[in-house]
């Protein structure tokens, strides 16, 4: 069946319904979830970022970092530095490159930090 994402007028503004197959063992079960639209947009951006880090704009990466890590602790200079719950790497420190793009190596650092954050969340 795949996934179907639909905006439902009866849901609060900014929410969508996701309907898709969920693999459970050898069987598949269709589930319906109601989730905030921003998470779907975040998932779409994350897939695009992983596929092509060099095509991400600074503003897309900045907004993604704000959603995931909160407001930057340093902003308004050439760098935006985001706080992480661990010391050291991977750090989240981004800056604009030429043409309004994010620097690809910084995109990779953001992905590493995001993956570490998700792994820590899964491990409780």
N, C-alpha and C positions, 0 to 999 in steps of 0.2 A: 504494500500500500504506500509506503513512504510517508513523508510528513506533509501535513496540510496546516498552514497558518492562516487564520482568518480573524479579521476584526469583527466583533459581535456588538451590534448597537446597544444591547441591553447591559453590556459590561461597562464598568466605570471607564472614563476617558483615560487612554494610555494603557489599557490592558488588552490582551489578545488571547485567543484560544489556540492551543497547539494540539493537533491530533496526529498520532503516528504509531508505528509499530515499536514495541519494546521487546527485545530478545530476552526471553526467559528460558534457559536451557535450550532445548531443541525447538520449543514452541514459540510462537509470537502472539503477543496480546496487544490489542489496540487500546490505547489510553488517551484520555483527554485531560489536558492540563490548562489551567488559566494562569497566565504569568504576565508580569509587566512587559510592555512593548520594549522598554529599554534593554531588557535582557536578550531579547531576540535580536535587536540591532547590535548589541555587544557581541553576540555569538556570530553574527554575519561578518562583522568587522574582524573578529578574531580569526575566522577562517580565511579571510582575504589577506590579513597580515601574515599569517603563517605561509600562505602560498606565494606571496610576493612582497617581502618586507620593504623593498626599494620603492614601491608605489604608494606607500602610506604618507598622508600629509601630516604635518606637525599638529595641526588642529585636531585631526582624528585621534592621533596618539595621545595628545594632551587630554582630550575629553575621556578617552578610554582609561587613562591613568587616574583621572579624577574620580571616575566611577568605581574603580577597583581599589585605589590606595587612599582616596580622600583628597582634600585640598593640598596643593603643594606647600611645603614649608618655606620654599624660596620661589618667588615668582616675580616677574617684572624686570628681571635682568635677562641676559641671553639664555639662561638656564632655568628650567623648572625642576626642582628637586622634590621627590616624594618620599615620605617616611615609610619604612617597611618594619615589620615586627621582629626583624633580626639585624644584627650588626654585620656590616661588610657586604660582600657580594651575594647575590646580584643586586646591584644598586639600581635605583630608578632616578636617573638624571638625564633629562632630554633637552635638546635644543634644535632650533630650526636649521635646516641646511638650505642651500641655494634653491630657489624656486618654490619655497614653502613646504618642502618635503621634510620628513623626519629622517634623521641619519640612520641608515640600515643597521649599523652595529648597536645603536641605542634601541632600535626596535627589537633586536635580538635580546638585549638585556631586559627589556620590559617583558618579553615573552618568558624568559627564564624566571623572572621574579613572579610573574603571574602563575606559572606552572608550580613554582615552589609554594606559593600561597595556597593554591588549590590542593596540593598534596598534603600540606599541613592541616588544612581544613578537613580533608577526608580522614586523616589519622586522628582527628579529634583533639 
